Amino acid sequence: MGGEAATTATAPAAATALDEIHILWTSEGMSCDGDTVSVTAASLPSLEDVVLGAVPGLPKVHLHNKVLAYETGEDFLTAFRKGARGELGPFILVVEGSIPNENINGDGYWTSMGNDPDTGEPITLNTWLDRLAPQAWAVVAIGTCATYGGIHAMAGNPTGCMGLADYLGWDYRSKAGLPIVNVPGCPVQPDNFMETLLWVLHQAAGLAPTIPLDENLRPTWLFGKTVHEGCDRAAYYEQGDFAKDYNSPKCQVKIGCWGPVVNCNVTKRGWMDGVGGCPNVGGICIGCTMPGFPDKFMPFMDEPPGASLSSSLMSLYGPFIRSMRSITNRSANREPKWRHDEPALTSGYQPRWTGRK
């Protein structure tokens, strides 16, 4: 697998600063376009700020995304065709949606974008990836479907879906020497993606070191901690105080929350402008940023494996801690006894100098 060590080792390959770069963004994978929709809510930075050049130091960015494009039909495909032929100049390939296995498509195809001008047949996503990935300055997978396969790749699916690294190979390297950069989420947290894209663009401009990634190719500063570590409800877990239903503000582990084992920063970051995030608003974490999602987190809303044991242990330890803290809380909620309007000073003050010779 690609990881932080592999990323660091390729840093010299990305040394040439770029003045201009294209973003070829395809959501033709097995996708609901939810990641594109999510990113329109980003503010740190916003997509508009990047495209309009409002962020200092970035190369000039040309965005090609079907949901946000003015062009249609062949006009929209022009940049992709040029990129596939190596005629576009440096570009970042952003892939949204899981990658189907076209080797098992029978007499048809699973998904496509545009038609082959010679045959009139649809051009599959896989063909586009085969043509574009070798030409790309960097490749970014957005959302859990593109990163690890997601919903479309769950057990029993007929398409043989997979994540982008499963298709291109975990040892894939772009023209800049970068592995695939995975930004999972179902959908992606908007600022997580834009912050990652901003790093890659600053790297393209020669203003940032190689992006640090974990063994699953996720940015380390975004996915290095668990949901539980950033959760406002975590203290209830420590005290063995668990919610029994979704109306409670307490820890939700016993009603299905996977937060203690899921790498995600949404409880710290919120969803939009610092507001929201699944457990922050009463929802359980179902593990959507993890490579094992959804299969290893099902059935949803059941107590996760190990939660019974850990919560049983906390039910012994927690009440004791809770009672001790309650005593301290009551004490700390009373002012010290020497704060009074009486004629005698009772604070314990001992003068060191009386003014006498």
Secondary structure, 3 states (H helix, E strand, C coil): CCCHHHHHHCHHHHCCCCCEEEEEEECCCECCCHHHHHHCCCCCCCHHHHHCCCCCCCCEEEEEECCCCCCCHHHHHHHHHHHHHCCCCCEEEEEECEECCHHHCCCCCCCEEEECCCCCCEEEHHHHHHHHHHHCCEEEEEHHHHHHCHHHHCCCCCCCCECHHHHHCCCCCCCCCCCCEEECCCCCCHHHHHHHHHHHHHHHCCCCCCCCECCCCCEHHHHCCECHHHCCCHHHHHCCCECCCCCCCCECHHHCCCHHHCECCHHHHCCECCECCHHHHCCCCCCCCCCCCCHHHCCCCCCCCCHHHHHHHHHHHHHHHHHHHHHHHHHHCCCCCCCCCCCCCCCCCCCCCCCCC
